[in-house]
């Protein structure tokens, strides 16, 4: 049997995977999940990685795979000798990586872990004998929040729903969960979508519903251009069966839906903060409403919740309301009732480091949005907290901040610039917002950065105000992750408050 013919037949857990030679690139949580799945299927597996956690390195031979650790700057002899029939790459491997280029040049099938998960999605089926439905979520910002919201809405409606994918839980782990699910809510990064864009028809996803929440420049180094990044995001809508949810205030997402090759009968469902049309969800007089999944949608709407109720549980920031509307549309496409959505929102909590209020003390509100790792996310945060002292900077990933500083950043009362490469940020302020007072944090020691940030930011507030950590950049230049950055910020705020309470008789933070 020709290898192409064999791969085309591998669309079930119960297909014949035995002896298939698969090279797995990368040994993080995704790589291990991939190797573990393949060995369970009976494939012959070679894992290649530059480094690995001790636990994963120890377990790879235990599960029956082979591990090669070392430099991947060029194609290792071990990979050539293995002669893989399929290469499955972790999302961190860009199209320009030597191993990816070699795989393509050799004509070897190149998959991501999500394609493998789709092919074996029938390992555990529902009562009617069918696999779980898939709902796909991508976007430059808001992916994780929308994924968690959608899963919580579906669960409130009585469905077994699992958030997975780029959210941190490999899709393969959800597919193999012995308890099974009715719906997998899959967060997809542009990297994962790039790999899906390469899939042959046999490996292409057919989701029940999908959304691209928004589009702004990000990951340009990985993709090579803004056009390539957009093209990857657009793959989220391919083959959608029921609902293509798009952002009415972001024309790029509408174009994606208009150009997508979907299953006949799929509907375009718009969302934004304005009055919804008959196939949209939106906001009318402070009420979130559904006019998309309603029998009388041309003449009336169904109430989901109110902005006032969202404010009472800390979910009223405009971009969070948009996430709620998108998640509502996805959940409604699967039959979740407005009442279930309303009830789920009463107990929903945001992830750490996403518009998280760290403390409110003596008129100063400290907000951690360390997860705002690109300009689009930071702009949303600044709109939610106009006049804040803005903490900005880090690993810019090839993205310029001029537009962000000129439009959203110019509304800040002051700015504190961090990061190993601060000059492009400082230059953006000098050019586009010279009226905004700017301080610079020079310490190279990660342990000192946030202590200095907090001292400077507090000194820039006269009376009451907000300090907003929304860096518009990745964290790896000075921190282990965006979470580490946020945690260090929160710890510095708490330490500053404690110092002030100890030093000043009236409990006000001391100045130094």
N, C-alpha and C positions, 0 to 999 in steps of 0.2 A: 504494500500500500504506500502510495506517495505520501510524504510528510504533510503536504498541504491538505490532502484528503483526510489524513488521520486527524489533524488539528481541527478541521471543520466538523468532525464527528464528536469532538470533546466538548459537549454542551450539557453534560449532566455529571453529577457525582458518581453515577452508576455506569458511566462510560469506561472504556478500557484505557486507563492512564498508566498501566503497568509498564515499567521500563522506559518511559519517556524521559529523555535526557534534558533536564532543565537547569540552567544556571541562574542563581538568585544573586542579584547585586545589592549589597548593603545588608547589614545585620543589626538593624534597630528593631523596634517593636513590630514594624511592618514586615521587615525581612524575615524575622523569626516566624511570624504567623504564616507567611508564604511557604517557608521551608517545611514547617510542621504540617501544613495542609498537604503539600505535595508528597511527602514521605508517607502520610497516612493513605494517600491514594495509590501508592506503590510506584511513584516515579523515582528515577535516579537523580539525585539532587547534589549539585555543587554550589556552595555558598562562597562568594568572594566579598571581602570587606577590608577596608584599611584598618579598622579597629572594631572592637566589640566589647560589650559588657561581659564581665567574667561569667555571669550566669548563662548568657546566651552561648558563649563560646564552649562552655561545659556541656550544654544540652544538645548542641548540634549533632555530635556523634552518637549521643544517646538515642535520638529520634531516628537515626539511620541515614543522616546526610553527611557530607564531607565539607570541611571548612578550610579555606585558604585565606590567611591574613597577610596583608602586606600592601605595598604601594600599588595603586591602580592608575598611576599616571600614564602607563602604557599597558597594552593587552598582555596579561600574564601568560606564560607558557601553559600553565595548568588549564586555562580557559580554552586555548587553542586545541590542546590535546583532548579535552573533554568532548569537543565537537557538539555543543548543545543544539538541540532541535528547537528549543524555546529559551529565550532570555526574559526573565521577569525582574524589572528594576524597581528599586525603592524610589519614591518621588523626588528624592534629593539629587538624582543623577540628571543633569541638564542635557538637552539635545546635542550639545557640543562636547560632551564627555568622550574621551577616547574609546571607552568600552561601548558606548551607545553608537558612536559613529562606526565602529568595527562591526557591530551587530547588524546595522542597516546595510553596510557595504557587502556583508557576507550573505545577505538575503535571509537571515534567520528571523523567525517570528519574534517580535518584541512586544511584550505585554506589561501591564502594571498589575498590582495586586487586586485592583477593583475588577478588572476584566476576568481574572481567575475566579474571583468571588461570584461574579455573575454566571460564569459557566457551571459552577457547582452549587448554585443556589438552591437546588432541590434536595440537598442532603436531609433537611428537616422540612416537612411540608405541613400545611394547615389541614384542618379536618376534612376539607373538600379535596385533598390530594394535590393542591397547587402550592407553589412556593410563595413566600412573602412578597407583597407588592414593594416596589422601591420608589421612594421620593428623593429627588436629587436637589441639592442646594449648593449654590456657589455665589460668588460676588467678591468684589474687592474687600468689602467690609460687612460685618453683621452675620457672617455665615454661622458661626457657632451659636450665637444667641437665637437665630431663627431655627436652627436645627433642634436646639433644646426646647424651644417654644412649641414647635410642631409636634415633637414627640410627646410633650406633656399634654397638649390638646388631644392628641389621638388616644393617649392612655386614659384621660378623663372621659373620653367617649366610649371606653370599654374595649379598645383594641390593644393588643400586645405590640408595642412599638419600641424600637431600639434605635437611639441615636448612635451613629458610628461613622467611620471614615476618617477624614482629616481632623475630626473632633478629638481624636486620641485613641479610639477603640477601633482596631482594624476591622474592615468589613468581613474578612474571613472568619474572625472570631464570632461575629454576630451570626453569620451563615451556619457555623458549626455548633452554635449553642443548642444543646439537646432539648431545651424547653421550647424552642421555636418561637417565631414572631409572626404577627399578621402583616406588619409593615416595618421595613428598614428605612430610616430617615438618614440619608447618606450625605454628609458634608464632603464636598469635593474641592480640592485646591486646583489652581490652574495647572500645576505640575501633573496631578493625577489626570486631569482632563486632556492634557497633551498626549499622554499615553493612550487614553481611550480614543482619541482622535485617529490613532494609527490602527485601531482594531479592525480585523476582517469582519465581514457580516456575521459570521458565526459567534463572534465575541462582543458584538455591539449590544449595549444596554437598551432595554425597552421600558422606560420608567412609566409609572402611573401619572406622576406629575413632576414638574421641575421648575426651578426658578434661578435666574441670575439677578441678584438683588440690586446691583449697581456696578459700574465700571469706572475705574480711574487708574492712572498709571501705577504699576507695581510690578515687582519681580522682572524688571526690564533686562537685567543682566542675564537671568536664567533663560528667558524666552528670546532675547536678542532684539526685540522691538516691541513697540506698543501694539502694532498690527498683529504680531504673533501671539501676544498675550490675549488680545480680544478674540482672536480666532479660537484659542484654546477654551476660553470661557464659553463661547457660543456652542461648543459641543454638548453642553448640559441639556439642551433642548432636543437633540437628535432623537427621533423615534418616540417622543412623548405621546402617550395614548389619550390622556384625558384633559390635563390642565397645564398650560404654559403660563406661569405667573411672572409678570414683568413689572418694572418700575416705570410708571407713567411720567415721572419727573426726570428720568434718565433715558434719553432717546436711544442710546446704544443698546439697551436691553430690548426695546421695542423692535429695533432693526434685527436683532438676533432672532426674535420670535418670527418676524416676517420672513426671514430667509431660511428658517430651520426646515429640515426635512422631517416632518412629524407624521404620526399615524392619522389617517383620515378620521375626522370627528373631534380631534383635539381642539380645545378652546383656548383663546388668549384671554387671560384674566389680569387686568391692570390693578395696581395699587398706588396710592399716594395719599398725601394729607389733605387733599381737596375733596370736593363733592364727587362721589363715584357715578359713573355711567352705568347702564344696565348690565354690563358684564364685568363690573369692577367691585373692589372694596375700598372704602375711604372714610372720611370724617365729615359729619354734618352737625354743625352747632355743638361741637364738643363730644359728639357721639360717634363711636366707631361702628360702621354699618357694612352689611353684606348685600350687594345687589347682583352678585354673580350666581349664587346657588340658592335661588329663591324663585318659586313658581310664578310669582307676580312681580318679577324684578323690574319690569318696565314702569310700574306705577308705585312701588313701595320698596322698603328695605327692611332688613332684619337687624336689630340691635345686638352688638357683640359685647360692648362695654363702653365706659365713658372715660374721657381724659382725666376727669376728676378722680375717678376710682383708681386709675393707673397711677396718678400722682400720690395717692395714699399708700401705695406699695412700692414707690420709687421707680416707676416704669414710664414716666411721662415725657422723657427727653424725646425730641422730635424723631431722631433716627431710631430710637427704640420703638416708638409707635409704628414707624414704617415696618420694622421687623415683625411686630405683632400682626399687622395687617397681612403681610406676606405669608406668615405662618398660618394665619386664620384661613386664607384662601387655600393653602395646601391641605389643611386638615378638613375643611369643608368639602373639598373634592373627594374625600374618602368617607363622607357622611357624618362627620362630627357635628353635633348641634351647637348653635350659638350659646345655649345655656352651659354646655360643657366647657366651651372656650372661656366664657365668663368666669366660671368657677375655678378653672385651672389658673387663671391669672391672679386670683386672690392669694395663692400660695407660691407662685413662681418667684424664684430668686435669681438674680443675675450671677454669672460666673465672676469669680474673683478677678480683679484688675480690669473690669469693664464698667466704667462709670460708677466705681465703688467709693462711697464716702468713707474715708479712713477715720476722720474725726471732725468735730465741730467744737471749737474752743475759743472763747473770748472774741466772738464775732468772725472768726476765720474758719471757713469750710475747706477741708483738704480732700481733694478728689483724685483717686487713682484710676486712670484710664491707660495704664501701661500697655494694654493690648492695642491701642491706637498706633499701629506700627507703620502707617503710611499716611500721606497727606489727606486723603479722602476721609479716613477715620478721624484724624485730628480736627479737620474742619467741622465734622459733625459734633464733636465734643465742644469746640469753641462756640458753636451756635447754641449749644445747650447751656453754656456758662459764659455769656457775654461779659466782658470786662474783667475776666479772670487774670491772675498772674500765671502765665503759661510757661511750663517747663517743657523744652523742646530740644531735640537733637539725638544723635546716635549714628547707627549704620544706615546711611541713606539709600543703599541698594541701587545706586545709579539714578535716583529720582531727584529732580530739582525742587526746591521749596519756594521758589519765587512767587508763583501764583497763590500758594497757600498763605504766605506772609502778607501779600498785597491785599487779599480779600478777607480771609477769616482772621489771620494773625494781627491785622491792623486794628481789630476791635479789642485786643487784649490791653489791659491796663499797664502791663509790664511783661518782660520775658526773662527767663533764666535758661541759658544755653548750655547743654551738656554734650558729651560725646568726644571721641578721639579726634574726629575731624569737624571742628566747630566753625571754621572759617566760611564755608559756603552758607551756613545758617546766619552767621553774623553779617555777612555780605548782603544776604537777602533782606535783613532788617534795615541795613544802612540805605539800601536802594529803594525798597518798597514801603517801609514803615518807619521812617526816621524819627517820628514823634513818639514811638514806643520805647520807654526806658529798657535797656538790655544789660543784664549781668552775665558774666561768663564763669563757669566752674572749671578750673584748670586741673585740679588734682587727678593724677593718673591712677592712684590707688582706689580700686573699686569700693573698698570699705569706707572711704572718706567722701565719695561723691555726693551721696544723698544727704549726709549731715550738713554739708556746705550748701546744697540746694535749698534745704528747708530754712536755714538761717537767712540766706539771701532773699528768698521769697517772702518770708514773714516780714522782713524789713521793708519790703516794697508795698506793703498794705498799710494804709493809714485809716484805722478804724475797722470797718467790716469789709469782707471780701472773700473771694475764692482763690485757692491755689490749685491749678489743674495740671496734673502730669498727663500729657497727651503728646508723646515725643515725635510722632510722625515719622518714626524711624525704627529699624530693628535694634536689638539690644546687644548683639554679640561683640561689639567693639569694647564694651566695658563690663557686661554682665553675662551670666550664664544663659539667660532667657528673659522674655518680657515679664514672666512671673517673678523671677529673681529681682528684676528691676523694681517691680511694684512692691514686693515684700520689703526690700531695703528702704524704699520711700516711706512705707507705712511705719516701719521700725524707727526711722529717723524722726517722723512726725511725733510718734509717741514719746521718744526720748526728749525731744524739744519741749513738749508739753510738760513732761515730768521735771525737767530742769527748771522751767519757768515757775512751776508750782512750788518748787523747793526754794528757789532763789528770791522770789518776790513775796512780800507779806500778803498782797492781795490776790496772789495766785496767777498773776499775769506772767507769761513767758519772759524770761530775761533776755536782754539784748547783749551782744558781745562785740 
